[in-house]
Amino acid sequence: MGVVSDGKKAYRLLRKALASRTSVQHVRRMLAAQGPHPRDHYRIAVYFADGAVNMYQMRQWYKPLAGLAERWPVVVLSRSATGAEKLIEEDGLPVAFVPTVRNLEKFLATQDIRVVLYVNQNTRNFQMFRYGRRWHVFINHGESDKMYMTTNQYKAYDYAMIAGQAARDRLSRTLWDYDLDRRTIEIGRPQADHYSGVLPYTPDDRTVVLYAPTWEGDRPSAHYGSIASHGETLVRGLLATGRHRVIYRPHPRSGVVNAEYGAAHRRILAAIDAANSADAAAQHVYDDGPDLGWQLAAADVAIVDISAMVYDRLAAGKPLLITRPADERASIDTKGYLSACEWLTVEGAADIVGEVERVRADDEAVDRLRTWVQHYFGDTAPGVATAKFHAAIERLMAEWDDWHGRDLERGVSDDEDDDDEDGDD
Amino acid sequence: MDAITDAKKAYRLLERAIATRSARQRVRQTLATRPPHPSGRFRIAVYFADTDVNIYQIRQWYRPLQAIADRHPVVVLSRSPRGAEALLDDAELPVAYVPRIDELEAFLAAQDIRVVLYVNQNTRNFQMFRYGRRWHVFINHGESDKVYMASNQYKAYDYAMIAGDAARDRLAEALWDYDVDARTLQIGRPQADHFAGTVPYEPDDRTVVLYAPTWEGDRASMAYGSVASHGVALVERLLATGRHRVIYRPHPRTGVMEDAYGAASRRIVSMIEAANAADPTAQHVFDDGPEIGWQLVAADVAIMDVSAMIYDRLATGRPLMVTRPASDEAAIDRTGYLSDCEWLDAHTVADIDDEIERVRVDDGATARLRRWSTRYFGDTAPGAATARFEAAIEWLMDTWERQRERQDAAS
């Protein structure tokens, strides 16, 4: 038994080593074909130590960073081969593949990187913190009320860019001895200014309803998925009016754990097909594309499950309904937006047309939405978050100039680093 | 060629994986025979994610930590099987083996850890930073003028305990926007208050000289080793006086790169043996023991190469000389103590007994030593650093209480 599992482990290790070697070579070939990075060109680096699996964390920043790069050239420092492969393939930003500390230092020595941005809390971020005389700034990959949003790791960065007042309150409740006013910069959600993708229909008088449910979840506390409980009823209700257009965007994992959930999803697809065949002008959409953005901006009303999608929609500043989980064991945050959102219950799904009208027209609902949007994201008028993001970077660059000037006056120069490698197992 | 490197690499990976796996099993077996840690017992954790290779970094803290453990129980959080194995072998502090995050979290949930101490900058320290409502404090594993001593990673901790003004100025110069006064606590070197080991001779009138050279190095810029250039002649001279006792403590890597260097060291060892055979009361010592401490404190004068050892000696506030590397290529820091230390040149070794007298009694030399040792370590009187370390821990515990009260009042 010991021998067998050793053999298996050995095989797995070998396979992993070979796969990673193949990706490394592939990445190096792709980058070689692009030619070397111009020396002393970049001013901002985005440090990304994750693999391809978490690329969504990076992807949502491509457009805001590409906009920024016109003024301050931006490069992604990628530490993992599968991550680098994906980054190069997606071609959102220039990529430096620096898997070892030596590679990283060599690259840093040829560039004048003044601000390093981090989109997640990867353990290896700590390796990058060695390099001072530049700002390390956490920009995260979304706003929500999850625990991740208040990790004590915030304190390890020079600055954190946060969405708004809700994030401030959350951090001030949680972190000890953290000077929020000095160390956080509010920027809203600049991603929301860059909605990616093109509308797959011609706009007309129909009220556009985005229904974006999550999957069924693998434990009771995560039973947020509404496809079986709400989805069929509400989609059928909307398809029947002739005054609505449905954009149906289910989570890609829908049905993986629960066959009945998958079946309900397929019945919704069939209903959409049938409605489009009956009236081609209806232009209902089944959306399984990679782009996320146009749906959030285009929909007059969104119906979403408890998930990051809630906050992405909130950032658009437009009406939304949250499905109330049918399973009472599903855990629901009681402090943030979910404590006062517009719930769509299972019974409410039967009167979906009335509910959609209510959140659009009811003064109280509209007011409440405005208050919460303001609380999480500040001013959501188009372009405002982008302007705040750019202003934040300008401020960091100005502070960089200040501190660099002080170094020059004192005659301080950069030291060579000595080799203190970790003894990780 | 590629296939061979691959096979070699794979073999090495495998070998490492198997060694780690068997260490893991041994650690789990050892711990299985012991009662679990009582819950709610510990207040201070030392986070150690390194392997046995860097165990010296935590070993030097055992005694200072044992001294505070009565008041604030201390546990080591070990993340690596080979590190845990070495810690369990040492059996100096309680060890919690928590390689996985869920184990770490379960342990933290069962304990009331208010201060987490870090002795190095292991990448995985970052995983521990997740847990707030406690202080994360860097205590390092020695003082020197290396770049490591001013890593920008200092900023990631709530506080750092540092040796003295030299460290303070170094950090102030290197780190941007770091409030050194608010975030550092000067404690000197409490390790120096705890003698490790026992003196292996009967003290008498002889002047005790510790000669602790480093190895030959593997690059020209690291050629600090003095065994061949200074060592043979200086030991020969000291053995001949009848008024000195030599403690010879060469670096364990001595001779690995260069045969002649190893041969010089062997010559020194045999000269010592011959001297002891001729006069057993001389009691010269060839010291290759695991413990470092008694030598630094017991020697009247120390002769050392450019290395971390210099700062360990400086922490005792007692006289030392630094051998000037024979090679011009050896890199020497020009800002700190080395810019103003007592150099021992190879050509002055013939006058070693005069040199020793000079650094012991010359007013200029003793004043210089006092100035530098105060600059690096503050008050080096026995017990002073320990008192400051303990006061720093008390201060952290007090601020912990105050933060806790503030938080309770807010919620």
Interface residues (C-beta under 8 A of the other chain):
Chain A: D6 K9 A10 L13 L14 A17 L18 R21 Q121 T123 R124 N125 F126 Q127 F129 R130 Y131 G132 R133 W135 H136 T150 T151 N152 Q153 K155 A156 D158 R173 T174 L175 W176 D177 E399 W403 R410 V412 D415 E416 D417 D418 D420 D422 G423 D424 D425
Chain B: D6 K9 A10 L13 L14 A17 I18 T20 R21 A49 D50 T51 V53 N54 S80 P81 R82 G83 N120 Q121 N122 T123 R124 N125 F126 Q127 F129 R130 Y131 G132 R133 H136 K146 V147 Y148 A150 S151 N152 Q153 K155 A156 D158 E173 A174 L175 W176 D177 Q403 Q407 A410 S411
